[in-house]
Amino acid sequence: MTFAATIITLYPDMFPGPLGLSLAGRALTEGSWSCEAVQLRDYAVDKHRTVDDTPAGGGAGMVLKADILAGAVDDVRERRPDCPVLAMTPRGKPITQARIRELAEGAGVTILCGRFEGFDERIFEARQVEEVSLSDIVLSGGEAAAIAILDACIRLLPGVMGAASSGAEESFEEGLLEYPHYTRPSTWEGRTIPEVLRSGDHAKIAAWRKARSEEDTRLRRPDLWERHGGVRGQPASGARHD
């Protein structure tokens, strides 16, 4: 089954963009996923192809119109009824790796990219559009965030990554940050690879990686550590760093 990515945007030339390169690009060529960029202005009803208007109540900027957004969403949803519709907005719920995995296991996703001051709020309830945020940052538009989300989905599609285990040990897959990595040379500028990783003892290596994953999450991302099941409220396991 081909994963169908549809992006509703004012800048369709931004797609596939970097997703046309590397592993995602190869998967696109091989048909593992498809990319359709839909021009929002095609759903405007006036000769000027107007998609926005001034904010109700006054204020700076312009707001994308609910009727134009609905026209685009309805058209795509009629063709791809099994694909959830996401809207990229700082007001949305932060996307998680668990949600990414759900999307990757489905038929595809439609992403609505905002511009200007954002969307007319009525589109979310009227069309059951899921509000999603990439991070606590403000971008010029939703396109860059959409590319990041699609990249996260595409790499999980069957056959895209070389090793099946590559995706399972990444940061956030188990609710924790990934353990640190090293490679040759074993000594560089006086810094050596931890001895345990050179020991060949797979059980000790696995234990070290688990301990470092827990410790780094506790120190660097206490919010993740707090939410992580099974270790909540417990100190991280000890880990030797030499």
Summary of the structure (lengths in Angstrom):
residues: 242
radius of gyration: 21.9
end to end distance: 46.7
largest distance: 70.9
contacts: 680
relative contact order: 0.13
helix: 36%
strand: 18%
